[in-house]
Amino acid sequence: MSLHTPYIPRSDSLASSCIGFFKNNPDEHLTLEDIAEKFDCVRGNIHSMLRPAMDAGLLKRDRDIDGDYTYSAGSAILQHQQAKAEPAPAALQAARKTAPRGFKSPRHIIDADTLKVEHNVPYAPKQKVGVCKWEPVFLKLNQAGQSAIVPDPIKGALAAAALSRNKLKQGTYKVGIDAVGKTRIWRTA
């Protein structure tokens, strides 16, 4: 007697999406083009991404009258539904947890030409600093003592870019909150 671990696809995988579709629509058939469009994936990778689900009997691959590949519900879909209903052991659930993805700053684009450059606005170094990656912002501040108000969501991205630029000795920039609570970038040298 061999021990066999049932195939359980990752919840964010193409196989999981297809299995979910066929659980709700067991009489449907999807071509490669249907799968690529419906689940936003590359057509050339579909066979390899669905192979484990086919080997487990959850999906079935055939050819239609035109000779195109189609996928449909496999014989083990009902067994898979029953297995999903039972709680998985704690060790399996722990293994399925994904690693933290880390900080990802929001993607905001600012137009450097719209920045209002001001002179002699005091920098408050006790405030939190943040990060950005747009060179035109730094080029706009071409003299020490200049500053400009920037949108709050890009504070972190702008501060990271300022730190990198400061290390390269291409001027000295600070990003923070001014005395009236606005996010601002300063050129200090």
C-alpha positions as CSV (number, residue, x, y, z in Angstrom):
1,M,0.0,0.0,0.0
2,S,1.5,3.4,-1.0
3,L,0.9,6.6,0.8
4,H,-0.3,9.3,-1.5
5,T,-0.7,13.0,-0.6
6,P,-3.6,14.5,-2.4
7,Y,-2.8,17.3,-4.8
8,I,-4.1,20.6,-3.4
9,P,-3.3,23.6,-5.6
10,R,-2.2,27.0,-4.2
11,S,-5.2,29.3,-3.9
12,D,-3.7,31.9,-6.2
13,S,-2.7,29.4,-9.0
14,L,-4.2,28.9,-12.4
15,A,-5.1,25.3,-11.4
16,S,-7.1,26.5,-8.4
17,S,-8.9,29.0,-10.6
18,C,-9.8,26.4,-13.2
19,I,-10.8,23.8,-10.6
20,G,-13.1,26.5,-9.0
21,F,-14.6,27.3,-12.4
22,F,-15.3,23.6,-13.2
23,K,-16.8,23.0,-9.7
24,N,-19.4,25.6,-10.5
25,N,-19.7,24.7,-14.2
26,P,-19.0,20.9,-14.4
27,D,-20.5,20.7,-18.0
28,E,-18.3,23.5,-19.4
29,H,-15.2,23.1,-21.6
30,L,-12.6,25.8,-22.0
31,T,-10.1,26.2,-24.8
32,L,-6.6,27.5,-24.2
33,E,-7.7,30.9,-25.5
34,D,-10.7,30.8,-23.1
35,I,-8.4,30.0,-20.1
36,A,-5.8,32.7,-21.1
37,E,-8.5,35.3,-21.4
38,K,-10.6,34.3,-18.4
39,F,-7.7,33.8,-15.9
40,D,-5.3,36.4,-17.4
41,C,-2.4,34.0,-18.0
42,V,0.1,33.3,-20.9
43,R,-1.3,30.7,-23.3
44,G,2.0,28.9,-23.8
45,N,2.3,28.0,-20.1
46,I,-1.2,26.6,-19.5
47,H,-0.4,22.9,-20.1
48,S,2.5,22.9,-17.7
49,M,0.6,24.9,-15.0
50,L,-2.4,22.5,-15.2
51,R,-0.4,19.3,-15.4
52,P,-0.4,18.5,-11.7
53,A,-4.2,19.0,-11.6
54,M,-4.6,16.7,-14.6
55,D,-2.4,14.0,-13.0
56,A,-4.5,14.2,-9.9
57,G,-7.7,13.7,-12.0
58,L,-9.1,17.2,-11.1
59,L,-9.0,18.4,-14.7
60,K,-9.2,16.6,-18.0
61,R,-7.6,17.6,-21.3
62,D,-9.1,16.7,-24.7
63,R,-9.2,17.9,-28.2
64,D,-12.3,19.4,-29.8
65,I,-13.6,18.8,-33.4
66,D,-11.1,21.4,-34.8
67,G,-8.2,19.7,-33.0
68,D,-7.8,22.4,-30.4
69,Y,-7.1,21.5,-26.8
70,T,-9.9,21.9,-24.3
71,Y,-10.0,21.5,-20.5
72,S,-13.0,20.2,-18.5
73,A,-13.8,18.9,-15.0
74,G,-11.9,15.8,-14.1
75,S,-13.3,12.7,-12.3
76,A,-11.8,13.7,-9.0
77,I,-13.5,17.1,-8.7
78,L,-16.1,15.8,-6.3
79,Q,-13.5,14.1,-4.2
80,H,-11.5,17.3,-4.1
81,Q,-14.5,19.3,-2.9
82,Q,-14.9,16.8,0.0
83,A,-11.2,17.1,0.8
84,K,-11.4,20.9,0.8
85,A,-14.3,20.8,3.3
86,E,-12.2,18.9,5.8
87,P,-9.8,21.1,7.8
88,A,-6.2,20.6,6.9
89,P,-3.7,19.6,9.6
90,A,-1.9,22.5,11.2
91,A,1.4,21.5,9.6
92,L,0.0,21.7,6.1
93,Q,-1.7,25.1,6.8
94,A,1.6,26.5,8.2
95,A,3.4,25.2,5.0
96,R,0.9,27.0,2.8
97,K,1.4,30.4,4.4
98,T,3.2,32.8,2.1
99,A,6.2,34.8,3.2
100,P,5.6,38.5,3.9
101,R,6.1,40.5,0.7
102,G,7.7,43.6,2.4
103,F,6.9,47.2,2.0
104,K,5.8,48.4,-1.4
105,S,5.4,52.1,-1.8
106,P,2.4,53.4,-3.8
107,R,3.0,54.4,-7.4
108,H,2.2,58.1,-7.8
109,I,3.6,60.2,-10.5
110,I,4.1,63.9,-9.9
111,D,4.9,66.6,-12.5
112,A,8.0,68.5,-11.4
113,D,6.8,71.5,-13.4
114,T,3.8,71.9,-11.1
115,L,5.9,72.1,-7.9
116,K,5.9,75.5,-6.2
117,V,9.5,76.2,-5.1
118,E,9.8,78.2,-1.9
119,H,12.9,79.7,-0.1
120,N,13.8,79.5,3.5
121,V,11.1,77.2,4.9
122,P,12.6,75.7,8.0
123,Y,13.2,71.9,8.1
124,A,11.8,70.0,11.1
125,P,14.4,67.2,11.5
126,K,12.3,65.5,14.3
127,Q,9.6,64.5,11.9
128,K,9.4,61.2,10.1
129,V,10.9,60.9,6.7
130,G,9.8,58.9,3.8
131,V,10.8,57.8,-0.2
132,C,10.6,58.6,-4.2
133,K,12.3,57.9,-7.4
134,W,11.8,60.9,-9.7
135,E,14.9,62.8,-10.8
136,P,13.0,65.9,-12.1
137,V,12.0,66.7,-8.6
138,F,15.6,67.0,-7.5
139,L,16.6,68.9,-10.6
140,K,13.8,71.4,-9.9
141,L,15.4,72.3,-6.5
142,N,18.7,73.7,-7.8
143,Q,19.8,75.9,-4.9
144,A,20.3,75.3,-1.2
145,G,17.4,76.7,0.9
146,Q,14.7,75.8,-1.7
147,S,11.8,73.5,-0.9
148,A,8.5,72.3,-2.4
149,I,5.3,70.8,-1.1
150,V,4.7,67.2,-2.5
151,P,1.8,64.8,-2.1
152,D,1.7,62.9,1.1
153,P,1.5,59.4,-0.5
154,I,4.9,59.8,-2.1
155,K,6.7,60.9,1.1
156,G,8.4,57.5,1.7
157,A,9.5,57.0,-1.9
158,L,10.8,60.5,-2.2
159,A,12.8,60.2,1.1
160,A,14.5,56.9,-0.1
161,A,15.5,58.6,-3.4
162,A,16.8,61.6,-1.4
163,L,18.9,59.3,0.8
164,S,20.4,57.6,-2.3
165,R,21.1,60.9,-3.9
166,N,22.7,62.3,-0.7
167,K,25.1,59.3,-0.6
168,L,26.2,60.0,-4.2
169,K,27.1,63.6,-3.0
170,Q,24.7,65.1,-5.6
171,G,23.3,67.8,-3.3
172,T,21.7,67.3,0.1
173,Y,18.0,66.7,0.3
174,K,15.6,66.2,3.2
175,V,12.0,65.1,3.1
176,G,9.6,65.6,6.0
177,I,6.6,67.5,7.4
178,D,6.9,71.3,7.7
179,A,5.5,73.3,10.6
180,V,2.0,73.5,9.1
181,G,1.8,69.7,8.5
182,K,2.5,69.6,4.8
183,T,4.9,67.0,3.2
184,R,7.8,68.9,1.8
185,I,11.2,68.3,0.2
186,W,14.1,70.6,1.1
187,R,17.4,71.1,-0.6
188,T,19.8,71.9,2.3
189,A,23.1,72.0,0.4
